[in-house]
Amino acid sequence: MSSQDTRNKLIGIIKQHQLDNGMSKLPVGKLSELSGITRQAFNRYYGDLKEYATGKQSIARLLVDDSASLSEMLENREEKIAQLKQELIKASIAHKEELEKAIEHHITSLMNNDIMVYESGQISSTLINQNNHNAYLSKRVTELEVRNAKMVADAVSAPTSTGSNYTTNSAKNFIALELDLKAARKAYASSNDFSAYEDAKDTEIQKAIKTVNSLPDSQNADVVIFQERYISDFNLFCKKIYPRESHTLVALQLPLYSREEIQLVVKEIRPINSISIHIPYSSSDAVISAKRQFSFRDVPAEELQDADTAKTPLMDWGFDSIQITRIKQGD
C-alpha cells in the first residue's frame, strides 16, 4: 500500500469516527492499529492528521473533494443543532414549570418548615447511604476482577522456589528498562500539553522495544512488563525478580493502559521466549494517595486517571503469564 493510500485510509477512519461520534477523541494508538501501521509510523509520516484524530479540527477541511461526505457531515451537524434546539425549548418550558411549582410550594410550605427540615435530613441520609453502598460495590467489583485474573495467571517464580531453575541477577542476564520521562513531565508542568507528553512517552517506549529486539539471543529471553500504575517502585520490583538459568530477563516499565496499545507493544517485541506482565494493586485510597504524593507528584493528572481506570490485562492479550501483587507499605 502506497503512502497516499495509507493517508486516505487514515482520513477515512477519522471521517467515519467523526460522523459517528462527533468531535470526540480517537486515540492515536487505536487509529494506527485500524490503519495497519505503527504509532511511530503515524507520528513520523502522518503527524499532521493528529489534530483531526484528537477532535481539535473538523475532518471537513480534508473532504473538499468529497461532496457526499461533506453533505453527510453537514446533515449530521444540522440534525444535532435541531435536536439541541428542541431540547433547549423543552428545558426552558420545564424550567418555567418547575419555577412556578417551586414558588407555589415555598409559599404553601412556610408553615410546615419543621416537616421539611425533617424530610430533607431523611433524604440526605438516604443519599449518603446509597453513595457509600455504591462505593463498596465498586471496590468489590475491582477485587473480584483481580481475583479472577489471578485464577488464570501463572505467578512469576523466585529463585528460592522449590525445584526452580533460577539464578541471581547480573549485568549479563538481567536488563531493567526504566523510561526516562523527567523532561516530558517538566515540559508538561509548564505547558499542560498532554498530547506532547504522550508523544514523548511513546518515543521512550519505542527506544525500550528497540533494545529488546536487539538482544542477540531473543529465543532465550524472557520479558516481564511492569505495568506502571504509579503506586509502587519499579526499581524495587526489579530486585524481586530473577532470570532462569541460561536466559536473559528483561524488565520493561510500561505506562500504557488500553488493550490496543498494550497488544501493539506485545506484537512489536515478538518473537521472544516469553512475555509476562506484572500489575501492582491496592484497594486502599490512602496508600495510593500517599505513594503518589511522595514518589509521583509530577505525573500528569490525565496519566493517573488512565492508570486508575485501566482494565486488568487478560491472557488473550498475548501474555504467557500474568501476576497481580497487592502493594504493601514500602513497595
VOKE-60257 format. One record per residue: residue in one letter; x, y, z of N, C-alpha, C in turn. Coordinates in steps of 0.001 Angstrom, whole numbers, padded with zeros to 6 digits, always signed. Atoms other than C-alpha are relative to their C-alpha. Layout:
BEGIN
AXYZXYZXYZ;...
//
This chain:
BEGIN
M+000839-001193+000000+000000+000000+000000+000877+001246+000000;S-000807-001205+000104+001402+003395-001022-000271+000940+001172;S+000161-000982-001075+001854+006312+001353-001317+000755-000142;Q+001261-000731+000221-001103+008125-000261-001197-000879+000343;D+001096+000917-000347-003295+005023+000082-000173-000077+001516;T+000060+000050-001463-002393+004815+003765-000604+001287+000554;R+000541-001290-000448-003146+008530+004219-001510+000056-000236;N+001440+000003+000296-006526+008116+002501-000756-000906+000971;K+000641+000915-000950-007296+005158+004761-000140+000650+001368;L+000041-000703-001282-006420+007208+007863-001102+001057+000007;I+001037-001040+000090-008632+010086+006683-001383-000633+000036;G+001299+000687+000003-011463+007636+006020-000418-000458+001383;I+000298+000474-001362-011212+006168+009538-000400+001178+000893;I+000313-001186-000808-011157+009642+011140-001358+000564-000401;K+001284-000521+000489-014054+010762+008936-001161-000802+000585;Q+001089+000833-000515-016208+007792+009950-000177+000175+001504;H+000075-000216-001452-015328+008346+013620-000734+001297+000315;Q+000658-001282-000262-016404+011996+013451-001466-000036-000423;L+001401+000136+000405-019589+011088+011560-000815-000740+001064;D+000707+000822-000984-020474+008512+014215+000009+000606+001400;N-000186-000443-001382-019197+010276+017351+000226+001489+000165;G-000255-001431-000116-018778+013958+016553+001481+000261+000185;M-001404-000415-000147-015579+015768+017526+000635-000616+001239;S-000594+000669-001158-014594+013213+020159+001364-000559-000386;K-001378+000433+000231-011029+011915+020549+000046-001440-000495;L-000325+001343+000466-009855+008909+018547+001465-000249+000348;P-001389+000210-000417-006696+007579+020292+000905-000351-001177;V-000945+000230+001089-003661+007591+018021+000371-001476-000092;G-000341+001418+000015-002801+004036+019053-001050-000835-000707;K+001087+000744+000633-006223+002753+018009-000076+000313-001485;L+000025-000411+001403-006172+004776+014771+001105-000706-000784;S-001124+000645+000677-002744+003362+013886-000275-001482-000222;E+000284+001425+000125-003883-000196+014564-001037-000255-001090;L+001047+000175+001001-007035+000181+012442+000521+000194-001420;S-000532-000284+001333-004973+001523+009540+001147-000931-000375;G-001033+000965+000307-002356-001217+009804+001415+000526+000047;I-001348-000544-000151+000619+000944+010759+000299+000151+001480;T-000362-000206-001398+002559+001531+013959-000244+001448+000393;R+000166-001371-000481+002032+004569+016144+001209+000855-000373;Q-001216-000728+000347+005640+005528+015452-000047+000468-001451;A+000109-000378+001412+004988+005497+011679-001019+001117-000186;F+001001-001070+000103+001871+007603+012169+000609+001339+000401;N-000592-001256-000470+003780+010220+014184+001039+000541-000976;R-001076-000442+000879+006613+010278+011670-000522+000513-001347;Y+000401-000324+001367+004696+010423+008361-001376+000674-000104;Y+001361-000527+000112+001128+011459+009151-000376+000829+001222;G+000241-000771-001221+001512+013648+012254-000949+001165-000189;D+000898-001133+000234-000466+016449+010569-001461-000374+000178;L+001389+000451-000181-003610+014310+010991-000376-000137+001475;K+000260+000226-001423-003277+014171+014805-001107+000922+000518;E+001017-000931-000497-005404+017297+015387-001400-000421-000425;Y+001307+000495+000439-008210+015703+013370-000400-001226+000818;A+000291+001199-000784-007921+012413+015279-000395+000349+001426;T+000299-000379-001385-007978+014184+018655-001226+000897+000122;G+001226-000787-000043-011063+016207+017693+000220+001496+000068;K-000263-001442-000041-009327+019604+017656-000379+000680-001313;Q+000372-000527+001300-010082+020048+013966-001060-000893-000624;S+001020+000766+000701-013086+019007+011882+000590-000603-001262;I-000507+000698+001177-012317+016453+009167-000532+000630-001289;A+000573-000649+001176-014399+018639+006838+001059+000717-000827;R-001079-000686+000724-011203+020527+005928+000694-000904-000995;L-000684+000943+000870-009829+017373+004332-000935-000638-001026;L+000994+000644+000865-013019+016496+002440-000547+000951-001053;V+000450-000999+000974-013178+019382-000033-000499-000662-001270;D+000373+000677+001243-013388+016957-002949-001000-001129+000229;D+000938+001087-000324-015703+014530-001174-001328+000619+000400;S+001248-000723-000264-019052+016271-001506-001001-000850+000758;A+000966+000873-000678-021019+013235-000349+000262-000031+001500;S-000342+000032-001417-019131+013014+002937-000240+001341+000668;L+000260-001323-000550-019320+016766+003438-001485+000208+000249;S+001452-000152-000161-023057+016695+002881-000502-000801+001189;E+000419+000836-001125-023448+013837+005319+000394+000631+001322;M-000477-000635-001233-021362+015659+007920-000849+001220+000340;L+000829-001187-000226-023351+018878+007466-001405-000390+000456;E+001321+000462-000411-026617+016978+007706+000005-000450+001455;N-000108+000438-001396-025426+015354+010939+000075+001189+000953;R-000131-001189-000841-024409+018758+012329-001343+000720+000118;E+001294-000692-000026-027750+020329+011307-001021-000767+000831;E+000928+000819-000791-029657+017416+012794+000289+000138+001486;K-000383-000145-001403-027680+017738+016035-000410+001363+000529;I+000392-001348-000416-028291+021513+016148-001503+000071+000232;A+001464-000008-000148-032022+020992+015577-000415-000742+001262;Q+000307+000786-001197-032066+018347+018296+000289+000805+001266;L-000358-000808-001159-030277+020663+020726-000983+001156+000207;K+000993-001076-000110-032720+023482+019920-001287-000513+000646;Q+001213+000575-000583-035659+021204+020714+000184-000302+001477;E-000272+000277-001408-034011+020103+023937+000033+001280+000823;L-000045-001282-000696-033404+023747+024853-001398+000547+000242;I+001393-000464-000154-037060+024627+024236-000698-000783+001098;K+000622+000840-001017-038218+021678+026318+000538+000329+001385;A-000604-000329-001287-035766+022559+029062-000517+001330+000533;S+000504-001312-000422-036984+026174+029111-001421-000113+000534;I+001384+000199-000458-040608+025079+029395-000018-000718+001346;A-000039+000757-001250-039759+022550+032089+000522+000865+001139;H-000545-000887-001026-037711+025147+033956-001058+000969+000504;K+001050-000944-000383-040591+027610+033906-001033-000680+000895;E+000990+000732-000792-043000+024969+035204+000551-000339+001387;E-000608+000321-001284-040580+023882+037910+000123+001235+000889;L-000118-001240-000764-040031+027502+038938-001335+000392+000610;E+001333-000329-000512-043749+028103+039276-000381-000941+001142;K+000307+000962-001056-044139+024920+041292+000805+000285+001263;A-000855-000277-001141-041208+025849+043497-000494+001201+000798;I+000521-001200-000676-042631+029301+044230-001268-000336+000771;E+001259+000375-000654-046054+027844+044988+000259-000877+001228;H-000316+000893-001113-044541+025134+047141+000631+000767+001160;H-000649-000787-001045-042388+027662+049004-001014+000779+000827;I+001019-000801-000694-045387+029833+049816-000850-000872+000906;T+000917+000858-000762-047538+026929+050966+000711-000828+001068;S-000714+000864-000944-044775+025210+052912+000677+000759+001132;L-000637-000767-001064-043606+028058+055146-000490-000447+001367;M+000574+000413-001284-045935+026810+057846+000411-001427+000357;N-000389+001390-000261-044536+023291+057500+001518-000153+000008;N-001456-000021+000084-040887+024203+057866+000635-001154+000779;D-000582+001081-000800-040195+021679+060602-000086-001340-000723;I+000173+001258+000731-041582+018846+058494+000996-000080-001154;M-000915-000030+001139-039494+019932+055510+001433-000269+000441;V-001354+000222-000509-036325+020034+057586+000208-001475+000308;Y-000093+001415-000335-037012+016529+058843+000140-000855-001265;E-000034+000785+001238-037701+015167+055349+001312+000213-000748;S-001270-000288+000663-034621+016896+053973+001126-000806+000622;G-001011+000789-000689-032493+015218+056621-000092-001473-000351;Q+000200+001398+000364-034014+011846+055780+000524-000289-001399;I-000456+000180+001383-033335+012272+052061+001511+000052-000072;S-001457-000128-000006-029779+013416+052711+000659-001256+000552;S-000545+001207-000598-029132+010425+054928-000102-001183-000953;T+000192+001085+000959-030551+008064+052307+001021+000073-001133;L-000957-000186+001087-028347+009550+049570+001415-000361+000437;I-001330+000330-000517-025231+009253+051748+000176-001510+000092;N-000069+001459-000114-026015+005599+052462+000121-000662-001367;Q-000062+000562+001340-026574+004915+048768+001379+000200-000619;N-001341-000269+000531-023274+006563+047823+001040-000931+000613;N-000928+000902-000682-021420+004538+050435-000135-001430-000510;H+000234+001352+000499-023032+001347+049183+000555-000163-001411;N-000537+000049+001361-022131+002169+045574+001520-000084+000003;A-001453+000036-000103-018530+002806+046584+000479-001385+000430;Y-000351+001348-000447-018445-000533+048395-000123-001013-001141;L+000195+000915+001118-019857-002352+045354+001100+000172-001052;S-001057-000260+000966-017317-000664+043081+001317-000639+000433;K-001229+000605-000522-014470-001793+045333-000055-001521-000108;R+000148+001452+000079-015857-005344+045411+000185-000498-001432;V-000165+000379+001404-016024-005443+041604+001481-000046-000364;T-001437-000038+000276-012364-004416+041408+000709-001200+000621;E-000632+001130-000678-011363-007055+043952-000310-001323-000693;L+000374+001230+000692-013299-009753+042082+000716-000117-001331;E-000743+000021+001255-011652-008757+038798+001444-000455+000240;V-001368+000385-000328-008256-009093+040448+000077-001483+000315;R+000005+001420-000359-009135-012487+041905-000168-000868-001236;N+000225+000767+001226-010381-013679+038525+001268-000071-000840;A-001246-000013+000773-007166-012585+036821+001043-000907+000632;K-000956+000856-000694-005145-014389+039490-000261-001474-000293;M+000357+001395+000236-007033-017618+038806+000517-000494-001343;V-000449+000424+001325-005938-017599+035157+001461+000346-000238;A-001385-000474+000174-002411-016286+035785+001000-001005+000551;D-001142+000760-000528+000913-018014+036290+000898+000957+000749;A-000835-000906-000786+002928-016419+039067+001436-000046-000485;V-001428-000064+000321+006479-015252+038378+000768-000586+001188;S-000655+000718-001098+008594-017652+040439+001303+000669+000401;A-001265-000523-000534+011510-016540+042655+001032-001114-000017;P-001031+001046+000066+014855-018357+042674-000019-000946+001178;T+000041+000876-001176+014092-019792+046093-001114-001030-000092;S+001097+000944+000136+011085-021727+044766+000537-001421-000082;T-000411+001404-000021+011283-025472+045262+000125-000541-001414;G-000182+000617+001304+012719-027214+042225+000155+000990-001134;S-000099-000988+001071+013213-023961+040302+001391+000009-000593;N-001279-000119+000690+015982-023305+037790+000316+001465-000240;Y-000238-001426+000086+016500-019628+038525+001372+000337+000581;T-001310-000429-000469+019703-017729+039168-000063+001462+000420;T-000008-001388-000462+020713-014394+040687+000253+000954-001163;N-000138-001008+001046+020721-011164+038682+001459+000425-000179;S-001314-000556+000307+023838-009895+036947-000133+000863-001248;A+000028-000864+001182+024719-007433+034194-000130-000805-001289;K+000054+000849+001194+024864-010361+031756-001371-000614-000238;N+001271+000714+000187+021445-011868+032404-001225+000803+000413;F+001153-000802-000426+019243-009003+033619+000116+001426-000541;I+000045-001362+000548+018227-005749+031909-001266+000685+000523;A+001135-000791-000484+015982-003123+033547-000176+001202-000919;L+000276-001089+000940+014379-000759+031026-000995+000978+000633;E+000815-001034-000640+013117+002231+033010-000100+001197-000940;L+000191-001115+000928+011594+005003+030882+000457+001312+000638;D-000467-001306-000472+013204+008436+031221-001009+001064-000424;L+001064-000955+000306+010230+010809+031401+000120+001284+000812;K-000174-001203-000815+011686+013532+033609-000201+001267-000819;A+000125-001192+000855+011978+016043+030758-001435+000181-000471;A+001388-000083+000473+008494+015199+029481-000918+000521+001096;R+000843-000461-001108+006945+015739+032916+000275+001461+000320;K-000342-001412-000234+008801+019013+033363-000635+000881-001064;A+000618-000764+001085+007572+020196+029958-001514+000079+000193;Y+001449+000002-000229+004009+019178+030832-000380+000978+001117;A+000287-000917-001111+004175+021158+034099-000075+001444-000476;S+000003-001363+000530+004811+024289+032003-001096+000230-001036;S+000919-000188+001135+002526+023668+029022-001371-000636+000184;N+001246+000776-000145-000203+021244+030241-000424-000653-001313;D+000276+000639+001292+000070+019674+026763+000155-001514+000163;F-000065+001439-000258-000825+016048+027451+000330-000778-001269;S-000312+000665+001264-000585+015124+023765+001509-000037-000221;A-001457-000034+000130+003069+016228+023718+000649-000974+000986;Y-000515+000942-001003+003660+014220+026900-000131-001441-000510;E+000204+001351+000523+002172+011107+025265+000986-000320-001122;D-000969+000213+001073+004412+011581+022231+001384-000297+000565;A-001296+000241-000630+007489+011791+024463+000042-001384+000643;K+000081+001327-000609+006351+008691+026328+000112-001087-001063;D-000054+000970+001088+005846+006832+023051+001423-000137-000535;T-001394+000049+000459+009389+007757+021980+000855-000859+000930;E-000756+000797-000968+010812+006268+025186-000369-001480-000082;I+000438+001393+000124+008722+003112+024756+000629-000640-001232;Q-000614+000536+001222+009999+002689+021205+001486-000279+000197;K-001407+000255-000306+013582+003003+022482+000150-001319+000758;A-000065+001233-000792+012906+000230+025007-000266-001227-000872;I+000309+001116+000901+011339-002007+022342+001197-000306-000900;K-001181+000182+000850+014363-001439+020110+001102-000732+000753;T-001009+000685-000817+016642-002536+022964-000315-001483+000121;V+000404+001412-000126+014634-005737+023465+000240-000739-001310;N-000120+000662+001298+014611-006514+019746+001451-000130-000475;S-001413+000097+000381+018385-006029+019555+000751-001070+000794;L-000651+001057-000767+019074-008865+022005+000552-001065-000937;P-000614+000965+000924+021454-011361+020362-000685-001367-000001;D+000629+001326-000093+019544-014434+021574-001411+000165+000555;S+001360-000295-000467+015873-013472+021754-000770-001262+000379;Q+000717+001228-000313+014736-017098+021861+000239-000459+001435;N-000282+000320-001405+016317-017365+025321-000173+001229+000883;A+000262-001215-000778+014990-014024+026563-001445-000014+000495;D+001324-000121-000605+012033-013502+028904-000236+001470+000334;V+000339-001393-000263+010309-010114+029109-001106+000056+001052;V+001027-000256-001014+008429-009045+032242-000396+001472-000107;I+000505-001369+000096+006293-005974+031636-000523+000439+001374;F+000476-000596-001255+005799-003842+034743-000981+001103-000385;Q+000986-001020+000359+002524-002008+034129+000008+001084+001081;E-000171-001094-000948+003206+001324+035797-001363+000573+000396;R+001251-000545-000521+000174+002182+037967+000255+001173+000941;Y-000396-001104-000865+002084+004828+039971-000437-000218+001451;I+000278+000321-001402+001539+003036+043271+001132-000822+000615;S-001121+000773-000516+004821+001112+043620+001249+000342-000809;D-001280-000387+000570+008502+001413+042742+000513-001060-000974;F-000496+000918+001041+009816-000158+039504+001340-000618+000397;N-001319+000506-000357+013373-000479+040819-000066-001048+001115;L+000181+001017-001038+012216-002334+043944-000554-001288-000596;F+000542+001173+000690+010223-004652+041688+001120-000790-000675;C-001097+000659+000712+013374-005375+039670+000870-000840+000944;K-000823+000732-000963+015136-006553+042838-000670-001299+000462;K+000746+001164-000488+012442-009190+043439-000232-001053-001079;I+000188+000977+001076+012511-010977+040077+001368-000504-000462;Y-001268+000661+000307+015170-013367+038763-000094-000731-001340;P-000015+000705+001291+016180-014835+035395+000160-001510+000182;R-000245+001438+000003+016111-018502+034581+001418-000279-000485;E-001350+000364+000414+019378-020296+034041+000100-000011-001523;S-000276-000076+001440+020850-019639+030565-000996+000890-000736;H+000949-000923+000607+018144-016995+029964+000347+001434+000393;T-000087-001421-000322+018148-013203+029848-001383+000494+000399;L+001268-000543-000460+015417-011448+031818-000003+001515-000219;V+000143-001431+000267+014222-008010+030668-001228+000512+000746;A+001111-000643-000702+012077-005879+033000-000294+001314-000707;L+000373-001168+000806+010186-003262+030955-001086+000801+000710;Q+000985-000904-000587+008429-000335+032640-000915+000496-001109;L+000932-000342+001082+005258+000302+030615-001224+000738+000537;P+001176-000767-000436+002802+003121+031453-001046+000101-001106;L+001084+000058+000983+000147+002016+028927-001168-000760+000614;Y+001148+000525-000734-003411+001066+029840-001125-000556-000875;S+001053+000553+000848-005633+000288+026850+000465-001323-000602;R-000316+001299+000593-005804-003188+025375+000725+000180-001336;E-000583-000188+001321-004967-001864+021913+001476+000373+000079;E-001389-000455-000103-001764-000073+022975+000906-001094+000551;I-000817+001067-000594-000519-002960+025126+000239-001117-001009;Q-000159+001063+000989-001156-005511+022377+000964+000404-001110;L-000950-000462+001015+000767-003361+019878+001441-000191+000480;V-001338+000185-000552+003809-003435+022188+000367-001481+000013;V-000257+001439-000040+003490-007201+022675+000350-000528-001389;K-000272+000453+001366+003385-007707+018902+001370+000461-000482;E-001265-000559+000481+006415-005474+018347+001223-000699+000600;I-001162+000647-000611+008643-007439+020741-000010-001521-000170;R-000061+001404+000382+007794-010863+019382+000917-000146-001212;P+000032+001215-000831+009363-013355+018744+000944+000093+001192;I-000777+000021-001234+010685-013862+022260-000394-001278+000730;N+000335+001248-000675+010761-016847+024614-001311+000103+000769;S+001244-000173-000754+008056-015487+026917-000205+001467+000344;I+000360-001348-000425+006225-012277+027789-001041-000110+001108;S+000950-000022-001114+004558-011810+031158-000229+001442+000426;I+000305-001358-000472+003008-008794+032847-000249-000022+001492;H+000170-000156-001453+003111-007654+036460-000856+001238+000237;I+000895-001117-000296+000285-005444+037773-000033+000237+001504;P+000133-000326-001430+000653-003757+041186-001436+000396+000306;Y+001407-000241-000351-002661-003463+043035-000115+000437+001450;S+000338-000391-001367-004022-001699+046095-001448+000459+000035;S+001395-000425-000165-007599-001277+047296-000110+001179+000961;S-000001-001089-000976-006569+001453+049755+000269+001338-000674;D-000181-001336+000567-007098+005004+048526+001073+000775+000761;A-000989-000706-000820-004944+006239+051407+001419-000397-000392;V-001324+000475+000403-001975+004071+050387+000384+000561-001361;I-000264-000508+001352-002286+005118+046742+000320+001486+000044;S-000205-001449-000082-002572+008818+047616+001358+000334+000617;A-001273-000262-000668+000420+008704+049967+001177-000311-000922;K-001087+000387+000902+002594+006894+047421+000175+001033-001109;R-000081-000966+001098+001751+009376+044678+000504+001349+000473;Q-000488-001264-000538+002350+012389+046877+001505-000052+000250;F-001411+000140-000339+005757+011024+047818+000878-000256-001222;S-000864+000446+001100+007026+009478+044562-000429+000442-001389;F+000487-000249+001362+004825+010524+041636-000775+001312-000108;R+000763-001249-000026+003697+014093+042303+000077+000766-001317;D-000146-000730+001258+004928+015289+038877-000650-000715-001185;V+000666+000724+001086+002932+012724+036861-001292+000735-000379;P+001220-000698+000416+000141+014366+034764-001258-000652+000546;A+001248+000517-000566-003343+014024+036228-000708-000931-000984;E+000643+000858+000997-004612+012538+032943+000630-001391-000002;E-000701+001274-000036-001971+009813+033187-000439-000820+001217;L+000445+000696-001211-003000+008952+036765-001431-000511-000175;Q+001381+000429+000228-006653+008812+035710-000038-001230-000911;D-000068+001167+000876-005781+006404+032869+000434-001234+000780;A-000483+001123-000798-003900+004229+035366-001094-000531+000929;D+001042+000400-000950-006837+004215+037819-001173-000704-000682;T+001160+000562+000695-009460+003308+035201+000365-001148-000934;A-000448+001055+000912-007384+000689+033357-000623-001343+000368;K+000493+001357-000196-008862-002767+032898+001167-000934+000330;T-001039+000979-000309-006927-005710+034297+000329-000806-001256;P-000381+000772+001203-004947-007335+031412-000382-001468+000126;L+000388+001404+000039-006008-010828+030361+000985-000792-000853;M-000940+000858+000710-004129-013794+028939-000129+000134-001511;D+000171-000050+001453-005664-013419+025481+000503+001309-000613;W-000647-001199+000552-003911-010031+025136+001374-000344-000575;G-001280+000422+000565-000807-012042+024202+001052-000369+001027;F-000968+000287-001052+000812-012876+027548+000116-001496+000269;D-000207+001382-000434+002319-016146+028695-000355-000175+001475;S+000415+000053-001401+001615-015289+032332-000315+001402+000491;I+000417-001265-000609+000092-012562+034495+000210-000122+001507;Q-000153-000006-001457+000992-011615+038057-000583+001293+000547;I+000590-001158-000671-001057-009269+040247+000443-000048+001463;T-000558-000017-001353+000564-008218+043515-000592+001124+000812;R+000522-001021-000906-001050-006396+046411+001180+000786+000586;I-001095-000868-000446+001160-003443+047307-000053+000184+001512;K-000143-000219-001427+002426-003177+050853+000798+001278+000243;Q-000725-001213-000329+003904-000213+052647+001500-000201-000251;G-001414+000081+000325+007403+000433+051324+000304-000572-001363;D-000212+000573+001336+006897-001281+047924+000196+001114-001035;
//
